[in-house]
Amino acid sequence: MALNGRYWCWVWLWAAACGDGPMPEIKKEEISIFFDSKSKISIRESDTTTIVVPIRISLSQEGPIVAAYETIGQEVVEGSDFTLLSENPITIPAGATTANVRLKINDNDIVQPEDRNIYLRLRAIDKDFVKLAVPSEVRINIEEDDCPADAPDVSVWIGQLTLQSTTEMVTGTGTENPSGVCSGAFNVRGKFVGAQNPESTLTIVLDQGQAMGTNGVARIVRTKLFGFTSQYELEAIGTYDEATGKIVLNYSFFDLLDSSNNFSDTLVITAG
């Protein structure tokens, strides 16, 4: 019986499919891996917050992805200046897209003025189809907040404050002055002249009473009290004590258009 051409074609295709030759390789979709973070993180040495840097892949997989990373210290040593809290290599589980690298900064009382950084870098991935993407490096900058013995440590008053006058108590916030925590100056935002008045942001300057002392003179140079008007001014002088976290200011309020509104009072600023 003669076989037509269509039948021979079918036999040839079947033989090709069932032969001993290699099956065509199914190409996996390329995915990317990167730090899902800003490329630079700054943190105070005394900050107890755990730093969390996620490693992310662009598409979850049916199996786990294992990523090796490294921490390279610039003027810092692992175990002394910082502690790594995550395993290395780290595994992104099947079906997930992230795994978190965690570390904490270790505080000490040593003044270290040099620039200190931890460079966190992706080093190797266990799957060839996973490609590095940006950012593949994160720089963690440690901000020094240990002050020399001859500089007042204003970090005591960074954060929540209470402002107590002779008649009432209000809350305020201490923030770092651009010149740094060891500059002897910091900013306070709060209602300096009564809860019924708007908030102000004023700079308090500390002058150490003696070498290596933790107390001395605190002052607010005469300055505009409110940002929306030049009519009112305030100045103050008093004392500070780092050990108790307390500043006592004797202040004077000035109304430049009506001096009958001028008055003086005492304000106690307490940390915590």
N, C-alpha and C positions, 0 to 999 in steps of 0.2 A: 504494500500500500504506500502510495506516495505521500510525503509530508509536505504540507504547504509551508510557505515562507513564514507565515505568522506563527505556526507551531514551533518552528526552529528558533525563532526569536525568543519565544517564551522559555524554551529549554535553556537557552544560553544565559538568560537573565537569572533563572533559578540556579544554575550551576555557579554563576559568579557570586550570588548571595550566599550559597552554602559551601563555598570553597574554603580552603585552609588559609587564605590570605588574610592580612590584618584588617580589622574593621576600621573604618574611618574614625579618627579621633574627634570627639565632640568638644569643641573649644568652649571653655568656661568664660563667662562674662567677666571682664576685668573690673575689679572694684578697687577703691582707694581707701587708704587708712591714714589718719591724721589726728593731731591733738585738737579736740573741740574746745579751744581755749584761746585767749589772747596770747600773743607771742611773748609778752612781758607781763609779769606779775610782781608787784612790789608789796612787801609785808614788813612790819616792824619786828625787830628781834624779840620783843616781849609779847607779841601777839600769840595767844594760845590757840588760835583758830587752825583747824586742820586744812591744809591746802589740798584741794581736789582738782585734778587735771584729767578729764575724760579722754580716753583713746577711742576714736569712733571709726567704724567702717561704713562705707556708703550704702551697703546693702547687706541685710542679714543673710546668714548662710545655714545650710542644713547641718553642717558640722562646726565644731569649734575652730576659732582662729587664735593662734598663740603668737603674741608679740613680745619680743625682747627689747628692752630699752636700757639706757644708761644714765647715770647722774654724774656729771662732771663738775667738780667744785672749783670755784675761783676764790681763794682765801677762805674756804670752808672745808670741813672734813665731815664725812658721813659718820653718824654715831656720836659726834661731839657737837657740831654746830647744827645738825639737823638729823632727824630720824625718819627713815623710809618705812612706811606702814603697810605697803603693798608687796605682794609677791612679784618676783621678776625671774623669768618671763611671766607675763600676765595673760589670762585667757579670756577672750570674748566668747561667751557660751553660744551654742547652737541656737539660732532664732533670735539672738540679741544683736545689738549694734554697738554697744559700748562696754568698756571696763574702765574703772577709775584707778588712777595712780594717786595715792595719798601720802602726804608727808607733813611733818611738823617741824617748826623751827625751835631750837633749844636756846633758851635765854641764859645769859651769864652776866657777870658784873664787870667784864673786861672791856675797856674802851678800845674799839677797833675802828679807826677812822677810814681804813682802806675800803675800796669798793668790793662788795662781796656778792657773789652770784652762784646760783646752782643752775647748770644747764641740763635740762631734761631732753633726751634725744631718743627717737625711735631708731633701733639698730638693725633688727632682723625680724622677718615674718616667716612663719612656717609654710605658707602657701605662695607659690610663684605667681599666681594670678592676682595677688593683692599687692598693689603698687603704692609707694609712699606719695603722699600729697602734702601740700602746705596748709598749716605749719607742721613740720616734722620735728621742730625744736621749740621749747619754751624756756625762756630765761626767768628765773625767780630771783629777784633782787632783794637782799636783806637790808633793811634800813636800820642803821645803828641808832639806838636810843639810850645807850649808856653814856652819861655826860662826864667830862673831866671834873676833877674835884673842885676846880675853881669856877664852875659854871652851874647856875641853878638848874635843877631838873624839873621843867614845867610839865612833864608827862603826867605828874600827879593830878593835874587839873584838866587833863584832856578827857572829855566824856561828860557825863551828867553831873550837874552842880546844883546846889541850893544857894539862893541869894536871900539872906535874912536882913531886913532893915529893922528899925526900932518899932515898926508898926505891922509889918507883914512879911510873909515868906513866899517866894516864887521860885520856879525852877529855871535853870539856864543850861547852856552847853559850852564846854571849853573845847576849842579847836586849835590845831597847830598853826602857828604863825609861819608864813613862807620862809622865814629865816631858820626854822628847825627847832626841835625840842630842846636843844642845848644852847639856845641863843639867849635864854633868860626872858623871852617874851612869848606871849600866847594871846589868843583872842577869846573873848567871852561874848556869847549872844544871850540876851535876856532882857527883862524889864527892870532896868536899874533904878528907876524913879517911881515905882509903883505899878501894880497890876493893871490899873486903869489906863496906863500910857503904852504907846507902841514899844516894840522891842528895839534894842540897839545892839550893835556889834562894836565893842571897844577893845583896845589892846592894853593888857596889863604887863608892865615891865618889872622884873625882879632884880634887885641888887643884893648880892651876897653880903651878909654882915661881916664875915671873916673868912679867911682861907679855909677851905674844906668844910664850911658850915652848911647847915641845912635850913637856915632861916636868915631873914634880913628884911630889907625895905621893899615894899610893893608900891607902885605908883601908876596912875593914869595921867598922862600929860593932858593939859587942857585941850579939848577937842570938841568938834561938833557932835552933839548927842544923837541926832536923828539924820538919816540920809536924805529925807525929803524936805528939810528946812535947815537954814543956818541960824535960826533965831535962838536956839538953845545950845548951851555948852556945858561940859562937865569936866572936873578935874578931881583927882583923889590922891591921897598918900596914906600909907599905913604899914603893916607888917605881914610877913608870910612865914609859914612853917611847913616844910615838906613832910615832916614826921607826922603831923596831925592832919595834913591836907587842908589847912585853913588859912584864909587871907582875911585880914581885918582892914577895911578901908574907911577913912574919914573923907567924905566927898562933899563937894560944893556944886550946886546947880545954879546956872546963870541964865536969865532971860534977858537977851540983849536989847529988847524993845521995852521991857517993863521990869525994872530992877526990884520992884516990890514983890515979885514972884520968886526972887532968889531965896535959897534955903540951903542948909547943911544937914547932913545925917551920917550915920554909920552903917556900913554894909559889910556883912560877914559872908564870905564865899567859902563854901565847904565842898570838898570833893566827895563823890559817891551818893 
